[in-house]
Amino acid sequence: MGFHEDDLNNLEQLLESLIKMVGKANKNVDSLQVRVRQLECLIREQQPIIKERDPLVIYPRHHHHSSEKFSLHL
């Protein structure tokens, strides 16, 4: 089974497009990893301050839930 020149050109273009897509995806993942590391560092820096505060209180959004508040200890 032989390929025509047009088929080979189409395959080459498809391969180039896939390589570009993977490269962009990897760049986005790298950027996301950097942001996650930044957030982790900020959280670690803030932990002593957060632990000194009162527990975080979360109130239900809907009225049909009980009026109890939920405590979240960090």
VENTA-V645009 format. One record per pair of residues at least 6 apart in sequence whose C-alpha atoms are under 7 Angstrom apart, sorted by the first residue. I is the first residue (numbers start at 0). GAP is how many residues later the second one is. Records with the same first field share a line. If there is no record, write none. Layout:
I->GAP, GAP
//
This chain:
50->23
54->16, 17, 18
55->15, 16, 17
56->12, 13, 14, 15
57->11, 12, 13
58->10, 11
//
